Amino acid sequence: MDDVFKALADESRRELLDALRVSDAQTLGQLCGVLPEMTRFGVMKHLRVLEDAHLVVTEKVGRTKLHHLNPVPIREIHDRWISNYQAPYVAGLIALRDVSEAAHQRPDRRPHD
């Protein structure tokens, strides 16, 4: 998971992932268009980090190499970290909603002036 966090820490790599989320199966040339200020070699280095983290997988089609987004590592982060930390907050919001709804349903409640 360290490789995934390292890969996601860089804004340029997140932009590449966003581009693949919008349109999967892109060539290096297409992905260079996402980061026009960067050299082709720089984009290749970022893609290598994403591949090492298993966030991007490649496919050879003839002489073309296509890059695909692999959302599984991001989902694993969500399941391991985010969902576990948000559960208490969601439970609190549900309890607050229930208390609010119960207060609105009481017959002895006075209407607001």
Order of alpha helices (4+ residues) and beta strands (2+ residues): alpha-alpha-alpha-alpha-beta-beta-alpha-alpha
